[in-house]
């Protein structure tokens, strides 16, 4: 068996020391083999591992044993998933700095993960298009090369995920580039200028990474062929249009020695009467399947809790004949803290189904919808769900995951479970996010949530943080809970006092509660800012001073209105005269759609 080089051994050891902040408890004799094994009886440890990332896992397990007072360790593990790791969204405002990427890679290596996917809609450099990523914190070629080199030193594949059809609204908004537009978010297929642009994208990426795999996106292209394309060409078979476009893109990938993968949803949507990805009755014609080029299909699903659902969808993907990749989710996109309970409820059945179907590539997607409110480092406790299914297979238990997560993060399970108390339960309930942003007088929280019950849960979550009270992540989460607790209490006080015409109570809200709430917002913003700047480029942060500032400015105005009413200067507060209807509206759960004003 070949020995690991000194550089490989040093890289693995350094990554673990960066994560755990303590040296390895022993010397290591390490050689390469298909399986990971560790034999340690207090002296030098003998280790075999298939690659540097697995070697780093061995170093992590040895250090973990030492931290627990153990002086021996004997294990043997094999990868059940060939390629497994994290997928970070660099396109919703937060572009992780090079140094932060390295820190994240250290954590992945410590778990033995060997895949790092960077989702970049327009946050990389395409020299021919100066507006591509303009003011968005795009990576320079030198930055991507540096991240790629660091990943490679740890045995981790840096896999770029770009977009070659939809999700390009940030780029297509500029007048210089609107000739490439079919819809506001989607490229115009069947146009040579479009394929020239895509080739420029792929050529730029090719110069920055060493992998031979590329993710070309193509998800959620909902109105492809129905806007400018339709005006120019008339009706079209959209299956055929998607196939033609895909063939052009895969030909470009082949030219630059990339093997492509793509999101699979558009095929299922086009086969659904309701344009739904998760439609049991969706039918993809065999003629479409037969004409597909050589491309891996990425099945993304972070929503289902039933094992049979994943079983159905994996079988449908196998019918397509392509290699299936699975993209699960670490729920970072519901607002400010990871949605821990929903993550557990969806990913355990998903990964067991992947194991049964021998899926070879699995990624843990962390999306940043609506400005990237949740720092991805807050969700590190959830990554071991993926690493332990990778290394332990379908027999992986919650205890296995918890053991690794607590060591990896330095946080007790109770603490990150406390993060999850920002949400009501396993449902995608975003009352917490709504309370951060919502108006004190307009009741626009979807579903008319029980604010008393929400306050109780937030108090429980805040108390759970005491297990790691001084940890920076707990300090941030506590500041967040303080805001939503007082915000909910204040909203209840205002409506109750107004209904009872209790002018003294309204005066107290205006003079005491609202100023206290503003102080809590200012504290949260300062902590949030420090957290952001520790991990991300400044681009994108500007959204949050705007959002916090609007909430604070409106709170001051509400205090003024309450005082004017209490002092008899106005005879009513119009916003509080309206009946309490369920304000749930069709659409997403984004800042501008739900929480601020019915005027938007």
N, C-alpha and C positions, 0 to 999 in steps of 0.2 A: 504494500500500500504506500502511495506517495505521501510524503510529509507535507504539511502546510508550510508555506514560506514564513519567514519571520515577519514580513509586512502583513500578511493575512492574520497571523496570530496577534500581532500588535493592534491591528484594526478592530478585531473582535473584542479584545480585552478593553481597549479604550472606549468603545461604544458602550459597553456595560458599565464601566467606571463613570462615564458621563451621565448615565441614567441613575445608577444607584449610589454614586458618590462615595464609593469605598473600593479598595483594591481587591483583586482576586485573592482568595485565601490560600492558594497553593500554586506551585508550578504546574505546567501542563505539557504533556507529551501528546501531540495531536497529529493524526494522519487522516487521509481521506478514505471514505468508504460510503456505501449506499445508505447505511443507517446511522443514526445518531446514537452514540453510546458514551456513557461516562462511568468510570470506575475510580473511586476515590476512597481511601481508607485513612486519611489524615496526612499522608505524605504527598508526593506528586501524583496528580490525576492523569489517567490515561483516557484520551478522548478520541473517538472517531466521528467524522461528520462529512456529509456530502459536499458542503460548500462553506464559505465564510459566514454566511448568515446563520447556518446551523451551528457552526463553531461558536458564534456569539451566544446562541441559546445555551450551549453547554456552559459557557462562562457565567451566564445569568443564573442557571440552575445551581452551579457550584456556589456562587456568591449568596444566593437565596438560602441554601442549606446552612452556610456559615452564619448568616444573619439570624437564623432560627436556632443556633447553638448546636447544630449537628456537625459531626466530624467525619462523616462518611456518606457516600452517595453512589448508588448503583442503579442506572437506568438504561433502557434501550427504547428508542422511539423511531418511527419511520414517518415520512411525509405521506399523508393520505391525499393531499392536494399538491400537485407539482408546483404550481405558481399561485401564491396567496399573499395578500397584503392590503394596503390602504390606498384609497382613492380620495384625493383632496381637491376640492373645488377652488380654483384660483380665478374664478370669473364673475363672482357675485359681489365684487367690491374688495374683498380681502385677498391680496396677493402675498403669499408667505415669503418672507425674506430668505435669502440663501442660507444664512446661519440657522434660521428656524427650521428650514427643510432638513438641514443636517441633524438638528436635534431630533426631529421626527424620525429620520432614518435610523438614528441610534436606538430609539425605542422599538422600531420595527425589527431591527437586527437582534436586539436582546430577546425578542420573542421567537426568533427563528423564521421570521417572515422575509420573503424574497421578492416582493413586488411593491412598487411605489408608482401609482398612476397620478399624473397631474392633469387636471381638467382645465384646458386653456381655450376658451372661445376666441378671444382676440388678445390675450395677455402674453403674447410672445411677439417677436419682431419679424415682420415680413417687409424687407426694405423697399419693395416696389410700391407699398401702400402705406404712406406716412400716417394716415388716419386710423390704421389698424392698431388698436390698443392705445390710441392717443389719450393721454391723461388718465390712463387706467392702471398704471403701474406695471406695464408689460415687462417681461423678462428680456434682457439683452441676450444675444447668443453666448456671450462669455459667462453670464450667470447660469444659463441652462447647462452649459458644458461643465461648470464647476459642480453643480448638483449631480449631474450624471456621473462624473468621475468619483465623487464621494460615495454615491450609491454603489457603484461598481466595486469600490474598495471593500464594501461590506457584503458583496455577493448579492446585491439587490438590483433588479432590473428597473430602470426608470422608463416607464411606458407613457408616451405622450397621448393625451386624448384631445383631439382637435375637433372642429366642426366643419363639415363639407356640404352642408345643406341648410339646416335650420339653426336656431339659437344664435344667430349672428346680427341681432338687432342693434347691438352696441356699435358694430362696424357699419351696418347699412344705413344708419341714421344720417351719415354725412353725405352732403351733396356730391362730393367727388366720387362716391362709390355707389350711388343709387341706381346706376345703370345695371348693376349686378343683381338687382332686387326683383323677386317675384312678389312676395308678401313683405311686410315690414321686418320680418325675422328670417326669411327664407330666400336662398339663392334662386336665380332664374336658370332652370335646367335647359339643356339643349342649346346653350349659347357658348360659342367659342371663348368669349371673354371670361365667362364663368370658369371654364376649365383652365384657362391661363392663370386665373387667380388661384385656383385650387393647387395647380402645379407649383406656383410660387410658395404657397403655404407649406406644402410637403417638402419641397426642396430646402426651405429654411429649417424645418424641423430635422431633416436628414443630417444637416451639418452640425447639429447640437447633441445628438444622442447616438449611442452605439447599438441599441436594441434593433432587432429586425421586425419588431411588431409595432403597429400603430393602430390606435382607435380613431376611426373616422366619424364617429357620432351618427348623424342622420336620424335622430329621434325627434318626435313631436313636430314633424313638418306638416302640421294639420291642414293647411290650405294650399299645399304644393299643387301647382298647376291650375289654381282657381282664380288668380288675380291677374297680374301682368301677363303671365304665361297664357291664360285664357283669352285675354284681350288680343294677344298677338297671334295665337294659334287656334283658338276655339277649343271645343271639348276634346278630351284626351283620355285614354285608358290610363288611369293613374298607377295601376300596377306596372304597366309597361313603361311609363315615364320614370318611375322609381328604379326599375331594372336598368333602363338605359343610362340613367345618371350614375347608378352604382357601378356599372361596367366601366364607364369613363374614369371614375375615381379609382377603381381598383387597378386599372391599366396604368394610371399615374403612379400608384403605390408600387406596382411591380417594377416600373422603370427606375424607381429609387430604392429598390431592394427592401421594401417593406411588405410584410404580410398583414393585411388589414383585418380588423374586427369592427363590427358596427352594432348599435342598439337594434334590437329586433322589432320594436313595437310597431313601426309603420306598416309592416307586412300584416300584423294581426289587426291593426286599426282598419286598414283597407279591406280586410276580409270580414269586418264587423259591420252590421247594419247601423250601429250606433257610434261608429268610430271609436270603439273602446278597445284598449289593449287587453284588459282582463275580461274578455267575453268568452264564456264557455262555448258559444255557438259560432265564434269566428271561424271562417273557412278560407284557407289560403289555397288557391287552385294548384293542382299538381303541375300544370303548365308553367306557373310562376316559379315553383320550386325547381323544376328541371332546368330553368334558364339562369339560375343564380350563378354568379362567378364564385371563385374560391375566396370566401370571406367567412370568418368566424362570427357567429350570432351571439350577442350578449343579451341574456335574459335578465332584465332588472325588475326587482320586486322587493319592496320593503313594507308591504301593507298587509299581507295575509298571515293568519295565525293557524290555519288549518293545514296539516301535512298533506292532505289529499289535493289541495290546490296546487302546491308546488309540484307534486307528482304529476298532475295533469299538464301543467305548463312545460315541465321538462320533457315529457313525452311528446308534446306538440313541437317543441324545438328539435327534438331528435328526428321527427318526421321531416324536417326541413333538410336534413342530410348534412348540415354543416357542423363543425365543431362548436359545442355550446360552452359559453363562458357565463358564469353567474355573478351578478352584481347585487349583493345585498346592501343593507343600509345601516349605518350608525346614525341614529336620528339626531342630527344637529341643526335642523332647519325649521323647527317649530318655535324658536324664539329664546335666546339668551342662555339656556342651559340644555344639555342633552336630555332627550326623552328616554330615560333609562328603562322604564317598565315596558314601554312599547317596543323598544329595541329587543329586549329579552323575549317578548311574546312572539315576535316575528322571526327572529334570526335562529333560534334553536330549531324549530321545525324546518326552516329553509335549509340549514346546513346539514341536517340529518338526511333530507331528501337529496341534497347534492352528493353526500357520501354514498347513498344507495345507487345513484346514477353515475358514480365515478367521474364527476366533473373535475377537470384538471386545472382550471384557472378560476379563482374566486377572488373577488375584490370587495372591500368594505367601503362603500361610498359614503362620503361625508359632504353633503351639499350645503351651500351657503345662501339659499334663497332669501331674498328680501334684505340684502345688505350684509349677510354673514354675521348675524348677531351672536352666534355661539362660537367661541374660540375652539379650534379643533383640539387643542391640548386639553380642554375640559373633558373631552370624550375618550381620552386614552384608556380609561378603565374599561371601555367596551370593546377595544380591539382584541383582547385575549379570547373573546368568544370565537373569533376567527382563527387565531393562532392555535388554540387548543383543539379545535375540530381538525385543524390541519395536521397536528402532530399526534393526537390521541385517537382520531377517527370518531365514528358515531357513538362510541362509548363515553365520550367526553361528558363530564358532569358540571353542574353549576359550581360545585366546590372546587373543581380543577380551575375553572375560569376565575373564580374569586381569589384563589390562592395566588395566581399569577398577577391579577389586576392590582391587588393590594401591594405586592412587592414592586411592581412596575411603577406605580404612581405615588407610593408612599401614603395613600389615602385608605382609610378603613372603608369596608363595604358600606357601612352606615352612612358615611359622608357622601359617597356618590349616589347612594339611594336617596339621600336628602336632595341632591340635585334634581332627581326625578320627581320630587314632590312639587316642583314648579308646575306640574301637569296634574290633571284630576285623576287619571288612571291610565290604562293602556290605550284609550282612544286618543285620536289626534285633536285633543281639546287645547285651545290656545288662549284660555282665559288669562293666564299669567302675562303673556305678551300683550294681550288686549289691555290689561290694567296698566301696564307701563305707558302705553301710548294714548289711551282713550281720554275723551273729554270728561271733565268732572260733572257736567250737566247733561250732555247728550248720552243717553244709554244705548251704546252701539255694540255691546258685547254679544256675539251671536248666541242664540239659544237662551237668552236671559238667564245666565248661570246663577246658581245659589251663592251669593257672595259670602254669606256667613260660613258655609261649608268650605269655600275656597280659603277664607282667612284661617280656619282651623287647620287645613292641610298645609298652608304656607308656614304657620307657626310650628307644626310638627317638623317640616323640612328644615326650618331654621335651627331647631333644637338638635336635629341629627348632625348638623355641621360641627357641633361641639367636640366630636371625636377627633377632629383635626382643625381646631378653632383658629390657629394662627397661620395655617397654610394659605398662600395667596388666593388659591381657587375658592377656599371657604370664605375668605374675607370678601371676595367679589360676590359670591352667592348670597352671603348674609346681607350685603348692601342691597342686593336685588330684592330679597324677601322683605326687607324693611320697607322698601318703596311700595310693593304691591299690597302689603298688609295695611299700611296707613292709607293708601289710595282707596282701597275697597271700603275701609272704615269711614273715610271722609265722604265717599259717595253715598253710603247708607245714611250717614248723619244729615247730609244736606237734604235728601229727599224726605226723610222723616220729619226734620225740623220745619221744612217748608210746608209740608202737608198739615202740620199741627200749628202753623203760624207762630212757632217758638222763636221769636226774634233774638232772644238772648243766646240761644244755641247757635243760630246762624252767625251772630256776631262773633262767637267764640271760634267757630270754624274759620271765619275770615281772618281773625287776628292771631290765632294760635295754630290750628291744625294745618292750614294751607301753607303758612310760612315754614312750619316744620317739614312738611312734605317737600317743599322747594329745596330745603337744605339737604334732605335725603337724596333728591334727584342730583343735586350738584356733587354730592359725595360719590354717588354711583357713577356719574359721568367721569369723574376724575380717576376712579379705580378702573373703569372700563377702558379709558384712554391708555393708562399704563399697560394694561393687559394687551391691548391691540398693538401698541408700538413695540412690545417685546417680541411679537411674532410676525407682524405684517408691515408692508410698506405703508407710507402715509396715505397714498391714494385710496379712496374708498371710505376712510374715516370721516370725511367731511359730512357724510349722511347723518352721523350721530349727533354732532353739535346742532345740526339743523333740527333733528327730531327732538332731542332733549330740550333745545331752546324753544321750540314751539309749545311743548308741554308746559314748560316753566312760564312762558309768556302768557299762555291761556290761563294757567292757575292764578297768576296775579290778577288777570282780568276778572276771573270768577270771584276772587276775594273782594275785589272792588264792587262788583254787582251785588254780592251778598250784603256788604256793608251799606250800600245805597238803599237796598230794600229794607234792611233792619232799621235804618235811620229815617225811613219814610220818604226818601227822595224819588223812589220809583214805586209804583203800586203793584208790580208783579215782575216775575222773572219768566219770560216767555218760554225758555227751554224747559222749565219745570212744570209748565201748564199742560204740556202735551201728554197724551195717554201713553202708558208703558206697553207698546207693541213689541212683538218679537222682531228684532232688527236684522235677523238673518237674511242675507242677500245672496243671490247667485254670484259665484265668482270664487276667487281664492281667499286666502287669509293673510293678505299682505298689508303692510302699513297703510298704504294709500287707498286700499279697497274697503276696509272694514272699520277701522277704529277711530278715525279722526272727525269726520263730518259727513252728514248725508249729502252735502253739496258737491263732493268730489266725484 
